[in-house]
Amino acid sequence: MIRPAHGAGLPIAPRAGTIDDIRREDDQRGYERDETDSFRQLVAGLVVDGDRRAGSAGRRARRTLAEMAPGHKRQPVLLLTRPLTFRSTSIAVNQACTSCHGAGGKTVDTSSNGVSRQHWQSCGACSGTGAAR
């Protein structure tokens, strides 16, 4: 008795279809350059044709909202933010920081064994600005 090869003779499992998968992936990528270029060319041709027809009839194509809908009142732009006003929270406005006396920090001396080392350390109270907070 002859046996069929492994998997032979079994029906192929149904699938959504390769073409549908390719189309779905292509749609997820969005419009491609050649599609937008051809669309713009089509619209430009329609505009030229429309302008030519309107000109031959002694008219002009309407281009602005005021021409298309005379007397139309536009709604004002909705602003979702309030204007911000910054005020100093300290009593002493334009005064020097009391910790660093307006220097913005201090020089720290870490000399030892005859070697002189100094480095600048920013003031934590005024964040190095030198202004009172």
C-alpha positions as CSV (number, residue, x, y, z in Angstrom):
1,M,0.0,0.0,0.0
2,I,1.3,3.4,-0.9
3,R,0.9,6.2,1.6
4,P,0.7,9.9,0.7
5,A,3.6,12.1,1.9
6,H,3.2,13.9,5.2
7,G,0.6,16.6,4.9
8,A,-0.3,15.6,1.3
9,G,-3.9,15.3,0.6
10,L,-5.0,17.5,3.5
11,P,-7.0,20.6,2.7
12,I,-5.1,23.9,2.9
13,A,-6.3,26.0,5.9
14,P,-8.4,28.9,4.9
15,R,-6.7,32.3,5.1
16,A,-7.8,35.9,4.8
17,G,-6.1,36.4,1.5
18,T,-2.7,37.7,0.6
19,I,-4.0,40.6,-1.4
20,D,-6.2,41.8,1.5
21,D,-3.1,41.7,3.8
22,I,-1.0,43.7,1.3
23,R,-3.8,46.3,0.8
24,R,-4.3,46.6,4.6
25,E,-0.5,47.2,5.2
26,D,-0.4,49.7,2.4
27,D,-3.4,51.6,3.8
28,Q,-1.7,51.8,7.2
29,R,1.3,53.5,5.7
30,G,-0.8,56.4,4.4
31,Y,-0.7,58.2,1.2
32,E,2.4,57.8,-0.9
33,R,4.2,60.5,-2.8
34,D,3.0,59.4,-6.3
35,E,-0.6,59.3,-5.1
36,T,-0.5,62.8,-3.7
37,D,1.3,64.2,-6.7
38,S,-1.3,62.7,-9.1
39,F,-4.1,64.1,-6.9
40,R,-2.6,67.6,-7.0
41,Q,-2.2,67.4,-10.7
42,L,-5.8,66.3,-11.1
43,V,-7.0,69.2,-8.9
44,A,-4.8,71.7,-10.7
45,G,-6.3,70.6,-14.0
46,L,-9.8,70.9,-12.7
47,V,-9.0,74.4,-11.4
48,V,-7.6,75.5,-14.8
49,D,-10.6,74.0,-16.6
50,G,-13.0,75.7,-14.2
51,D,-11.3,79.0,-14.6
52,R,-11.4,78.7,-18.4
53,R,-15.1,77.9,-18.4
54,A,-16.0,80.7,-16.0
55,G,-13.9,83.1,-18.0
56,S,-15.6,82.1,-21.3
57,A,-19.0,82.7,-19.6
58,G,-17.9,86.1,-18.4
59,R,-17.7,85.1,-14.7
60,R,-14.9,84.5,-12.2
61,A,-14.5,81.6,-9.8
62,R,-15.1,82.4,-6.2
63,R,-12.0,81.8,-4.1
64,T,-12.6,83.3,-0.7
65,L,-15.2,82.6,2.0
66,A,-16.4,86.2,1.6
67,E,-17.0,85.6,-2.1
68,M,-18.7,82.2,-1.5
69,A,-20.9,83.2,1.4
70,P,-21.4,87.0,1.5
71,G,-22.5,88.2,4.9
72,H,-21.3,85.1,6.7
73,K,-20.1,85.9,10.3
74,R,-17.3,83.7,11.5
75,Q,-17.2,82.6,15.1
76,P,-14.3,83.9,17.2
77,V,-11.4,81.7,17.9
78,L,-11.8,79.8,21.1
79,L,-8.9,80.2,23.5
80,L,-8.5,77.5,26.0
81,T,-5.8,79.2,28.1
82,R,-5.8,82.2,30.3
83,P,-3.1,84.8,30.0
84,L,-0.4,84.1,32.6
85,T,0.9,86.8,34.9
86,F,4.1,86.2,36.8
87,R,4.6,87.9,40.1
88,S,7.4,87.6,42.6
89,T,6.5,85.5,45.6
90,S,9.0,87.1,47.9
91,I,8.6,90.3,49.8
92,A,12.0,91.6,48.8
93,V,11.7,92.3,45.1
94,N,15.0,92.9,43.2
95,Q,17.1,92.3,46.3
96,A,20.1,90.1,46.7
97,C,19.8,86.5,48.0
98,T,20.4,86.4,51.8
99,S,22.4,83.2,51.6
100,C,25.0,84.1,48.9
101,H,24.6,87.9,49.1
102,G,23.8,88.1,45.4
103,A,26.9,86.2,44.2
104,G,24.9,83.2,43.1
105,G,27.1,80.8,45.1
106,K,30.4,80.6,46.8
107,T,34.0,79.5,46.3
108,V,34.8,76.4,48.4
109,D,38.4,75.9,49.4
110,T,39.4,72.2,49.7
111,S,43.1,72.7,50.2
112,S,45.1,69.9,51.7
113,N,48.7,68.7,51.9
114,G,50.0,71.9,50.3
115,V,47.7,71.7,47.3
116,S,45.3,74.5,46.8
117,R,41.9,73.6,45.3
118,Q,38.9,75.8,44.9
119,H,35.7,75.2,43.1
120,W,32.4,77.1,42.7
121,Q,29.3,75.8,44.4
122,S,25.9,77.3,43.3
123,C,23.6,78.7,46.0
124,G,20.8,76.3,46.7
125,A,18.5,79.0,48.1
126,C,18.4,81.1,44.9
127,S,19.4,78.3,42.4
128,G,22.5,80.4,41.4
129,T,20.6,83.5,40.2
130,G,21.7,85.7,43.1
131,A,18.2,87.2,43.5
132,A,16.1,86.8,46.6
133,R,13.2,84.5,46.4
